[in-house]
Amino acid sequence: MATQKQRAQKGEITDEMRAVAEAERQAPEDIRDRVARGTVAICANVNHRGLRPAGVGEGLRVKVNANLGTSSDFPELKPELEKLDVAVKAGADAVMDLSTGGDMDETRRAILAASPVMVGTVPIYEAAVTAIRERGAVVDMTAKDLLAAIEKQARDGADFMTLHCGLTRAAVERLIRQGRLMDVVSRGGSFITGWMLHNEKENPLYERYDDILDICVKYDATISLGDGLRPGCLSDATDRAQLTELITLGELTDRAWARGVQVMVEGPGHMPFDQIAANMKLEKRLCHNAPFYVLGPLVTDIAPGYDHITAAIGGTMAAVSGADFLCYVTPAEHLALPTAQDVHDGVMAARIAAHAADVARGVPGAAEWDEKMARARKTLDWEEQMRLAIDPALALKKRGQRAAADSDACSMCGDYCAVKIVNRYLAAAESSPGA
């Protein structure tokens, strides 16, 4: 089975490339060439039925991911399928199954069967939970466990898989020598770090990387190279451990591309606003413009309950500076497993951040959407404004809750609507003699 990248390198334009080109208002040949170079990834596992293909990367609309999945405290499948529906309706371009509770195989397969958008997974979660259940501890996990989980999830249809292959002993040693306030906040990163320190061995995901590439070629599963040492607070941003891992991720990107495997690279995390642009440019340089997938970045540590906003602030800067894929953050971040409403709010905040970046990046159609809204506001066309709103249901609800006595205006300005006043006098001036 040839991957999208291998077929593009042979000059072929696949059905998936055509679908992406149509959605992005671009030429199929341009999409093919970027897939061939690796600067665009089309995450489309051959076993994911009913998938609506999407591209991530150079010159494309910034995409948004929503995280789903069970936990040990909330292991039921039904709420996660409800969240999937909410995320897709809210406009998410992808979802990730981060399940660690209940029947993880059932949950993943149900999400894949129901999802029209690309689905990502984190195989180490399954391998770690299996090791705990069968042997008592994460540190008893084996390379065989990891490869088995990767193979199974790829076979099930996972379009992309987060794999912490660049988290090496050298990176952990730098973390220890330099010191960190929050140490390791990535769950997968903590599993690998604990495993390496306990067993005094190298990361099996790094050592068995060629075996992982074999699996990815077989199913055309995209590798999302995880940042196990992403900063978990502002104080830890852009430190030696983070950058050591990033350098390794660049090398692993080269190796994957040489095998025809599509790659995305994951990034921070918590980060001061003034460091975001430099981090994005550094990733693009070290990883040869591979698609960059970021969590936030969250620009402050003090806003539990509002972290969808802190992430959106950082997300726009990240995307303007080169990031291609924003992982949403919900209001429940750092606090609890998100509800369906949290999922909706997280997707909307990330979509707003992504769209603001699309306008700045000159993505076809982005500025046009804003211009249409401005024209509708100028003419006080409320029906069109509601249609164009990124969240029409919320816009209608807010307007309906405090409707103006004069339906042509909003209740904020009422009789003193600036647009209505100026429209009236400009029309009069234009119709007067000598105008």
N, C-alpha and C positions, 0 to 999 in steps of 0.2 A: 504494500500500500504506500503510495507516494504522498508526501505531505503537501500542504498548500505552498510552502516555501520551495520544495523540490520541483513542483509543477511550474511555479512561476519562473524558477531559474532556467527551465527548459523552454520558456516563452509561452506557456499555456495560460489562457485566461479561463479560470474555473467559474462555475455557476456562482460560487460564493463571492468571488471577486466582482462579478457583474452586479450582484445584489448590493455589495458594499458601495460600488461606484454609483449606482442609482441612488442609494440613500444619501450619499455624500455630495451628489451633484458633480461628480468628477469622471474623468475618462477611465474606462476599464484598464487601459494600457498603463496609466499612471499608478493605479492600485497594484497591478501586477508587478511593476518595476520596484515599488516600495516593499512589497512582500518578498520579492527576490533578494533585496538588499537586507531585509530584516528590520527596516525602520517602521513597518506596519505588520501587525500580527492579526490574523483572522482566526480567532479561537473557535474552532468548529470540529470537534471530535467526530469521527466517522460514525460513531454509534449513538450520537445524540439526535434522536428523531424529532422532527417538528421544530428545529432550531431556526430562528431568524438570524442569519449571519450578520455580524457587525465587525468592523475593523477598529483597531486601536493603534494610534501612532501618528506619524508625521503627516501634517496637513489635514487631518481629519477632525471631526467634532470631538471635543473632550467627552469621554464616557464616564458613567457613574455606576458604581457597584453598591449593592445592598447586602449586608451580611445577615444570614439566617442561621438557624440550627438549634438543636436541643442542648440542654445542659443536664448535669446530674440532678439539679433541683427541679428542672422542668423538662422531663424526658418525652413528653407527648408530641406526636407527629402533627396532629390536626392544626394546632396554632401556628406551626411553621409554614404549613401550606397556605394558611390564611395570610400570613405575612408575605409569602411569595406573591400572592394575588395582589395585595396592596402595593408591593414594590413595583410590580410590572405596570399596574394601572397608574402609578405615580410617575412612571417614565424611567425607571432604572434600566440600564443597558445590560446589566449582568447581576447575578446573585452568587453569593458564596455560601456553601453549606459548611458551617463550622461546628457541627454536632459533636458533642462529647458524652451525651447521655442517651439512654434508651437503646432502641435497635437502630444503630447508625447506618447499617446497610439498607434497611427499609426506608429510612428517612431520605438518604441520598438518592435512592432509586425513584422514590416518589417525587422528589423535587425535580429530578432530571426528566421524568415522564411528563410533568406538568408545566415545565418552564419553556417558554418560547425564546427566552434570552439565554445567553451563554452562562454556563454554570461552572464555578470554580470550587475546588475542594482543598483540604489540607491533610494529606494522607498520614502524616505523623500523628495526628490526633487518634486515628483508629489504631495505629500500631502501638501507641503509648497506652491507650485504654485497654487494649488486648493484653499487653504485658502486665498491667496492673491486675487485671482480672485473673489471669492465668498463673502469674508468677509472683505477684505481690508488689512490684515496684517498676517505675518507668526505667530505671537504670538496668533492668533485666531485659529490656527490649533488644532485639537482634537486628542485624542487617537484613536477614531473611524476612523478619516481620515487616520491616520498612518496604522492601521490594515487593512483597506480597500485597501490601495495602496499596501501593502505587499501581501495580498491575491491575488489581481488582477495580479500583476507582476509574482508571483509564478505560478498562473494558466496559464498565457500566456507562461510560459516555461523558466523563468529566472533560470539559472543554479546556480548562487550564487548571494546573495544580501548583499550589504554593509549596515549594521545596527549599528547605534551608541548607542548600548545598555549599554556600560560601562561608558558613559559620565554622571556622577552623580552630584548632587549638592555639594557633598563633594569635588569632584575633582575641580569644578569651584571655590569653596571657597578657596581651596589651591592656585589656580592660582591667585586669587585676593590678597590673603595675601602675597604671594611671589613676585608677579609682573612679567610681561613679556614684552618684547619689541614689539612682534608682536601679542600678545594675542591669538586669535583663527583664524587660516587661513583655516581650513577645512570648506567647504560650509555647509555640513550637520551638522558639529559641531557647526557652528555659529547659525544655525537655532535652534538647541536644547538648546544651551547656552542662546540665547535671550529669548526663550520660558520659560525656567526655571526661569530666573531672573525677567521677566515680571510677570509671573503667580505665582511666589513663590511656585512652586510645583516641585516634583521630575520628572525626565525624564520618560515620559510614555513608552518609549521603554524598559526601565529598569523595570518599574513596571508591564508591561504586557508581560514580557519575556516568560512566560509559554504559553500564547496565540500565540506568534510568533512561538514557537517550535511546537505547534499543526499544524500550517500552513506548516512549513518546512517538517514535517513528511509526511504530505499528498501528497506533490509533490516531495519529496526528493530534496528540494532546500537547498543548502549549505549556512550556515550563514558565512559571512565574517565580523567578528567583527571589526567595524570601529574605527579608532583612531581619535576621534573628537578633541583631544588636541595635535595632532602631532605638533612638533616644525616647525614653518614657517621661522626660521632663525637660524643661528648657535648659537646665544646668548641664545636661549630658549631650546636648546637640553638637554635632560636628567634632566629635572627639576621635581619638586614634582608633578605638575599637570599631566604631561605625565606618570609618574610612578604610580600615584594613579589610573589612568584609566587602566593602564596595569594590575595592581593587580586585579582589578574588572573583566577585560577580562579573566584572568585565571580562576576565579570563574565561570564565565558564560560559559566558555569552558567545565568545569566539568558538569554543568547542562545540556548543550546540548548533550554531549556524553551519559549522563545517559538516555536520551530520544531517543538515536539512531540517532541524527541529526549530520551531518558532519559540521565541523568547520574549517575556516581559521581565522587567527588573523592578523590584519593590523598594520603596523608600520611606523616609520618616513621615509620621511620628510627631513628637513634640519638638518645636523649633521656634526660636525668636524670629519675628517677622523679617528682620534685616539679614538673616542668614539664608532665607529660603532660596532666593534667586541663585546665589552662588552654589548651593547644593544641587539644584536642578542642572545647572550648566556642568558641574563636575560629573554628575552621573552620565549626562549625554556624551561628554568627552571620553570617560573611561569605558563606557559600554557602547561606543560607536553609534549613538543615536537610537539605541533600542527603545521601544516603548517603555515609558516610566509610569509606574503605578504607585500612588502615594496615599497614605492614611492621613487625611487632613492636608498639610500639617496643622496641628493645633498650636496656636500662637500664644497661648497662656495656659497656665496650670490651675487657675483659680475659679473656673466657671462650671463646676458640676451642675448638671441640669440645663446648661446652655452650650454644651460642647459641640452641638451641631453648628452653632454660630461661630465658635472659635475655629472650627475646622473649615468652615466656608470662607472665612477671612483668609486663612492660609492657603486654602485650595485654589482660590483665584490667582494669587501670586505665584503659586507653584505651576499652575497651568499656563499662565502667561509666560513663565520662564522656561517652559519645556515639558512639564508633566503632561501625560496624555490620558490618564485614567485616575479618577478620584474615588477612593473608597469612602463611602459615607460614614459619618459619625452621627449617632442619634443623641437625643437629650438624655438618654439613660447611660451613656458612656461613663465608665468608672463607677457606676452605681448599681446597675441591675440588668438582667436580660430584658431587651427592649420589647415593648408591646407593639401591636399593629399600628397604633397611632404614632409611636416613636419611629417606626420604620418609615411611615409616610412623611413625617416631618424631617427625618434625616435625608431621605431621597430628595425632597424639595430643596432643602438648604444646599445640598451638593449640586443639584441641577442648576440652581441660580449661580453658584460659584463657577460651574463649568461654562454656562452660557456667557457670563461676563468675560471669561477668558476667551471664548470663541469669538466674541466681538473684537477683542484686542488682537487676536491671532489672524483675523481676516477670513475666518471659515465661511465658505459660501452659505448665504441665507441667514447668517446670524444677525448682522446689523439690520437686514431687511425686516426681520421680526419686530425689532424695536421701533423702526420707522413706521410700520403699520400701526403699532400701538399709539405712537405719538399722533398720527393722523386721526385715529379714532377718538383720542382725547380732545384734539382741536375741534372736532365737529360734535363733541359731546354724544358720540354714538356709543351708548352704554352696552348695547347688545354685542357690538363688535369688540369692545374692550373686554367683556367677559369671555368671549370666544378666544381672544388672543392671550389671555392671562395664563401664566405657567401653571396655576392651580385655579381653574375656573370655579370649582365648587366653593373654595374658600372665598374667592372674590365675590361671588353671588351672595354668600352667607353674610359677609361683612356689610355689603351694601344694603341687603334686605333688613338687617338688624336695626339700622338707624337710617332709614330712607328719608330723603329730603322731601319737604312739602312740594317743592318745585322739582319734578322728576328730571329736569334737564341738568341739575347740578347735584353735588353731593351735600350731605348735611354738615360738612366741615365749613363750607363757605356759604351755602344757601343763596340768599339774594345777592351776595357779594362775590360770586364766582368770577375769578379773574378772567378765565377763558371766555365766559359768556359776555362779560362787559366789553372786553377788547374786540371780540368778534363783531359785536353790535356796532361799535364806533368805527372800526375799520371798514365794515360794510357801508356805513353811512358816508365815510370819507371817500371811498372808492366810487360811490354813486353820485357824489356832488359835482356840479359843473366845475370844470377845470382840473379835476382830479387826474 
